[in-house]
């Protein structure tokens, strides 16, 4: 049997009008390399599925629509897709086409888990939750020609039982960054986040030995590749983090990941980050407007007063902070746009990912805005975080669109890129000087 694993186009897509507008905005920006690295990263769950079911197939092919075109003349016994909300509209189109061709179709991932009733209208089988156990159940049923429409896992998967992903299936020359997932779960419960419904609040991780095995495999396939640890909150467990970073210091790798601002409170971790190959950390600040932050997540609201201090501390160790911000939240006035620009520049952030409120299915934000009848479209391709898909409370849609563009073009001007580069040049010079003392 032959299996096709497809990651649908959509990470940067949107509808035609929105896509054109987004491209126009981003064509003006300078220094967006980190965002490009994140957005062009291949789909990690599909590579794990390939490892789970490899004994059932004589051939498995991984297709990433962001870097290659699908050949619909190629035949498969089964096609499986894993996708986020912004990829869902395209995934539904592909499922329809493959079903017309007589191919059995499966779907899993963030959007299918949070919107199974919608997804099953397009796919033969939908997986809800983590799929390490249910995929084996499905394959046995599929062999007996009696697959079910829904396979649901409600248990937390032991991360040690997650197989090593099939990185060898990737067209490695197409990527600057390769994903490795070392943990699942995040203790925070942000209103906009749909991930906790899939992975839960408990932080679970692979052993350091298993992680090193995956790191070594990736670097053996493509030396000098940057690794993206795709965890929601990689450094939340201090003891585990120190053990892992100490081992990574023995390997010459480059990596980035997500964590929360609380990492600044752990000196020993900070000392190990740059030595271990960490170049930047993506940290969700979400808002610099206290009232907005209070409604998003109480833990982050309590840390708000330390934001500037902690950014300076983390970056003093040679690790860039890539901050994420949402503009146009319910408590935001039009003044929020200049405030975000000033905050990013005054604190010499390595980078900033600016987004607008996006109610992903499965999140508390979706439930609230659906109840308030403020969702403007459910064409999922527009849920890129950059297109306005909800009616703002204290500004018009047009004001939010214009403000979003203003923040991006201000932060990513040539002048401000040079300011950031000079700031980090001074940091690295000081680090080298101190090392040589």
C-alpha positions in Angstrom: 0.0 0.0 0.0 1.0 3.6 -0.6 0.4 6.5 1.9 0.4 10.2 1.0 1.0 12.6 3.9 0.0 16.1 2.9 0.5 19.4 4.7 -1.9 21.7 2.9 -1.0 25.2 1.7 -2.3 27.9 4.0 0.2 29.0 6.5 0.6 32.3 4.6 -2.4 32.1 2.3 -5.7 33.8 3.0 -8.2 34.8 0.4 -7.0 36.4 -2.8 -7.7 39.9 -1.7 -6.1 39.4 1.8 -3.1 37.6 0.3 -2.4 40.5 -2.0 -2.7 43.0 0.8 -0.4 40.9 3.1 2.2 40.5 0.4 2.1 44.3 -0.2 2.7 44.9 3.5 5.5 42.4 3.9 7.3 43.6 0.7 8.0 46.8 2.6 9.5 45.1 5.6 13.2 44.6 6.4 14.6 41.8 8.7 11.8 39.3 8.7 14.1 36.2 8.5 12.9 34.6 11.8 9.2 34.8 10.8 10.1 33.2 7.4 12.0 30.4 9.2 9.0 29.7 11.4 6.4 29.8 8.6 8.5 27.6 6.2 9.0 24.9 8.8 7.6 21.4 7.7 4.7 19.7 9.5 6.2 17.7 12.4 3.1 15.6 13.3 2.9 14.1 9.8 6.5 12.9 10.1 5.6 11.2 13.4 2.6 9.5 11.8 4.9 8.2 9.1 7.0 6.5 11.9 3.9 5.1 13.6 2.4 3.4 10.5 5.6 2.7 8.5 5.2 -1.1 8.8 1.7 -1.0 7.2 2.9 0.6 3.9 5.4 -0.3 1.2 5.8 3.4 0.3 5.2 6.7 2.2 5.5 10.1 0.6 5.5 13.4 2.5 4.2 16.4 0.5 4.4 20.0 1.8 2.3 22.3 -0.4 4.3 25.3 0.9 7.4 24.1 -1.0 6.1 21.8 -3.7 3.1 21.2 -6.1 0.9 18.2 -5.6 1.0 15.7 -8.5 -2.6 14.5 -8.8 -1.6 11.9 -11.3 0.2 10.0 -8.5 -2.0 7.3 -6.9 -2.4 6.5 -3.2 -4.3 4.0 -1.2 -4.7 6.5 1.6 -4.1 10.2 2.0 -3.7 11.8 5.5 -3.5 15.4 6.3 -2.6 17.3 9.5 -3.5 20.9 9.6 -4.1 24.1 11.6 -7.2 26.3 11.1 -5.6 28.6 8.5 -4.9 25.5 6.4 -8.4 24.0 6.8 -10.1 25.6 3.8 -7.4 24.2 1.5 -7.4 20.8 3.3 -11.2 20.5 2.6 -10.6 21.3 -1.1 -7.9 18.6 -1.3 -10.0 16.0 0.5 -12.9 16.5 -1.9 -10.6 16.0 -4.9 -9.0 12.9 -3.5 -12.3 11.4 -2.5 -13.5 12.0 -6.1 -10.4 10.0 -7.2 -11.4 7.1 -5.0 -8.7 7.6 -2.3 -9.5 7.1 1.4 -8.9 10.3 3.3 -7.9 11.0 6.9 -7.5 14.2 8.9 -5.9 15.0 12.3 -4.2 17.9 14.0 -5.3 21.1 15.7 -8.3 22.1 13.5 -9.8 18.6 13.1 -9.5 18.0 16.9 -11.3 21.3 17.6 -13.8 21.1 14.7 -14.5 17.4 14.2 -18.1 17.8 13.1 -17.1 20.1 10.3 -14.0 18.1 9.3 -15.9 14.8 8.9 -18.0 16.4 6.2 -14.9 16.3 4.0 -12.8 13.4 5.2 -13.6 9.7 5.6 -11.9 9.5 9.0 -11.1 12.1 11.6 -8.6 11.8 14.5 -9.3 13.8 17.6 -6.5 14.4 20.0 -3.0 12.9 20.1 -2.8 10.1 17.5 0.0 7.7 18.6 -2.5 5.0 19.8 -5.5 5.7 17.6 -3.5 5.5 14.4 -2.6 1.9 15.1 -6.2 1.1 15.9 -7.3 2.7 12.7 -4.7 0.8 10.6 -5.8 -2.5 12.0 -9.5 -1.5 11.2 -8.4 -0.3 7.7 -6.8 -3.7 7.0 -10.0 -5.4 7.9 -11.9 -2.9 5.7 -13.9 -1.6 8.6 -12.5 1.8 9.6 -14.5 4.1 11.9 -15.3 7.6 11.0 -14.0 9.0 14.3 -11.0 7.9 16.4 -10.7 9.9 19.7 -7.9 9.8 22.2 -8.5 11.4 25.6 -5.4 10.1 27.4 -2.1 11.9 27.8 0.5 10.2 25.6 3.8 9.1 27.3 6.3 11.1 25.3 8.8 8.3 25.5 6.5 6.2 23.4 6.3 8.7 20.6 8.5 7.3 17.8 11.3 9.2 16.2 9.8 11.2 13.2 10.7 10.2 9.7 12.9 13.2 8.9 14.3 11.2 6.0 11.1 11.8 4.1 11.7 15.6 3.9 13.1 17.4 0.9 15.7 18.9 3.1 17.1 21.4 0.6 13.8 23.2 0.7 14.0 24.1 4.4 16.2 26.4 6.5 14.7 25.0 9.7 13.7 21.5 10.8 11.1 20.9 13.6 11.7 18.7 16.7 8.9 18.4 19.3 10.3 17.5 22.7 7.3 18.2 24.9 3.5 18.8 25.0 1.3 20.8 27.3 1.5 24.3 28.7 0.5 25.4 32.2 -1.0 28.7 30.9 -4.5 29.0 29.5 -4.5 32.0 27.2 -8.0 32.9 25.9 -6.9 32.8 22.2 -5.0 29.5 22.4 -6.5 26.3 21.0 -3.5 24.2 21.7 -4.4 23.4 25.3 -7.5 21.6 24.2 -5.3 19.2 22.3 -2.3 18.8 24.6 -3.7 19.9 28.0 -2.1 21.9 30.7 0.4 19.3 32.0 3.9 19.6 30.7 5.2 16.3 29.4 8.6 15.8 27.8 10.8 13.2 26.2 14.0 12.1 27.9 17.1 14.0 27.2 18.6 10.9 25.6 15.7 10.6 23.2 15.9 14.3 22.3 19.6 14.0 21.6 18.9 11.0 19.3 16.6 13.2 17.2 19.0 16.1 17.2 21.8 13.9 16.0 19.6 12.3 13.3 18.6 15.7 11.9 22.1 17.1 11.9 23.4 13.9 10.2 20.9 14.3 7.4 21.7 18.0 7.0 24.6 19.5 8.9 24.4 23.1 10.1 20.6 23.1 9.7 18.7 25.3 12.3 16.5 23.3 14.7 13.1 24.6 15.7 11.9 23.0 19.0 8.2 23.4 18.3 7.0 23.2 21.9 4.4 25.6 23.3 6.6 26.3 26.3 9.9 24.6 26.1 11.7 25.8 29.2 9.0 25.7 31.8 10.5 22.8 33.7 13.8 24.2 35.2 15.4 20.9 36.2 14.8 19.2 32.8 15.8 22.4 30.9 19.2 22.6 32.7 19.9 19.0 32.0 19.0 19.2 28.3 20.8 22.5 27.7 23.9 21.1 29.4 24.0 18.3 26.9 23.2 20.5 23.9 26.2 22.6 24.8 28.3 19.6 23.7 26.8 19.8 20.2 27.4 22.6 17.7 23.8 23.3 16.7 21.7 26.3 16.2 18.2 26.3 17.6 15.1 28.4 18.5 11.9 27.7 20.4 9.0 29.2 22.4 8.9 29.8 26.1 7.4 32.3 28.5 8.9 35.4 30.1 9.4 33.5 33.3 12.6 32.0 31.9 14.3 35.3 33.0 13.9 34.3 36.6 16.2 31.3 36.1 19.8 32.4 36.0 21.3 29.0 35.4 19.1 28.4 32.3 20.0 31.9 30.9 23.7 31.1 31.3 23.3 27.9 29.2 21.1 29.2 26.4 23.7 30.9 24.1 26.3 28.2 24.8 23.8 25.5 23.8 23.2 27.1 20.4 20.0 29.1 21.1 19.9 32.2 19.0 16.4 33.4 19.8 13.3 32.7 21.9 9.7 33.4 20.8 8.0 34.8 23.9 4.3 35.6 24.0 3.8 39.1 25.6 0.4 39.2 23.9 -0.3 42.8 25.0 1.3 45.8 26.8 -2.1 47.1 27.7 -2.7 45.9 31.3 -6.5 45.7 30.9 -6.2 43.6 27.7 -3.6 41.3 29.3 -5.8 40.8 32.4 -8.5 39.2 30.2 -6.1 37.1 28.2 -4.2 35.3 30.9 -3.8 36.1 34.6 -0.2 34.8 34.9 1.1 37.0 32.1 -0.8 40.0 33.6 1.1 39.5 36.9 4.4 39.4 35.0 3.6 42.5 33.0 5.5 44.9 35.4 8.7 42.9 34.7 8.5 42.8 30.9 11.2 45.4 30.2 13.5 44.2 32.9 13.2 40.6 31.8 13.7 41.3 28.1 17.0 43.2 28.9 18.1 40.3 31.1 17.5 37.6 28.6 19.1 39.5 25.7 22.1 40.4 27.8 23.0 36.7 27.6 23.2 36.8 23.8 19.7 35.4 23.1 17.3 37.5 21.0 13.7 37.9 22.3 11.2 37.6 19.5 8.0 39.0 21.1 4.5 38.3 20.0 1.8 40.9 20.3 -1.9 41.1 19.5 -3.3 44.5 18.6 -7.0 45.3 18.5 -8.1 43.5 21.6 -11.3 44.5 23.3 -9.6 46.9 25.7 -7.3 48.4 23.0 -7.8 52.0 22.0 -6.3 53.3 18.7 -3.3 54.4 20.8 -2.2 50.8 21.1 -0.4 50.8 17.8 2.1 53.5 18.8 2.5 51.9 22.2 3.5 48.6 20.6 6.0 50.3 18.3 7.5 52.2 21.1 7.8 49.1 23.4 9.5 47.0 20.7 12.0 49.7 19.8 12.7 51.0 23.3 13.4 47.5 24.5 15.5 46.6 21.4 13.5 43.4 20.8 15.2 41.1 18.4 11.9 40.8 16.5 8.2 41.1 16.9 5.4 39.1 15.5 2.3 41.3 15.3 -1.1 39.8 14.9 -4.8 40.7 15.2 -7.4 38.9 17.3 -8.1 35.5 15.7 -10.7 33.2 17.2 -9.4 29.7 16.5 -12.0 27.0 17.0 -11.4 25.3 20.4 -10.3 28.5 22.1 -12.2 30.5 24.7 -11.9 33.5 22.4 -13.9 31.6 19.7 -16.6 30.7 22.1 -17.0 34.2 23.4 -16.9 36.0 20.0 -19.3 33.5 18.5 -21.7 34.2 21.3 -21.3 37.9 20.8 -21.8 37.5 17.0 -18.6 39.3 16.2 -16.9 36.8 13.9 -16.9 38.3 10.4 -15.9 35.2 8.3 -15.3 31.5 8.7 -13.3 31.1 5.6 -10.5 29.5 7.5 -7.8 30.5 4.9 -8.1 34.1 6.3 -7.2 33.0 9.8 -3.5 33.7 9.3 -3.3 36.1 12.4 -2.8 39.0 9.9 -6.3 39.4 8.5 -9.1 41.0 10.5 -11.7 38.3 10.9 -13.6 39.7 13.9 -15.3 43.0 14.6 -13.2 45.1 17.0 -14.8 46.8 20.0 -13.1 50.2 20.2 -12.1 50.8 16.6 -13.3 50.0 13.1 -12.1 47.1 10.9 -10.3 49.6 8.7 -8.6 51.3 11.6 -7.4 48.0 12.8 -6.1 47.0 9.4 -4.3 50.3 9.0 -2.9 50.2 12.6 -1.6 46.7 12.1 0.2 47.8 8.9 1.6 50.8 10.7 3.1 48.7 13.5 4.8 46.3 11.1 6.2 48.9 8.8 7.5 51.0 11.8 9.2 48.1 13.6 10.7 46.6 10.4 12.0 49.7 8.8 15.7 49.8 7.6 16.5 52.4 10.2 15.1 50.3 13.1 16.7 47.1 11.7 20.1 48.8 12.0 19.3 49.9 15.5 18.6 46.3 16.5 21.7 45.0 14.8 23.9 47.6 16.5 22.3 46.8 19.9 23.1 43.1 19.5 26.5 43.8 18.2 27.3 45.5 21.4 25.9 42.6 23.4 28.0 40.0 21.5 31.1 42.2 21.8 30.6 42.3 25.6 30.1 38.6 25.8 33.2 37.8 23.9 35.2 40.3 26.0 34.0 38.7 29.2 34.8 35.2 28.0 38.4 36.3 27.2 39.0 37.9 30.6 
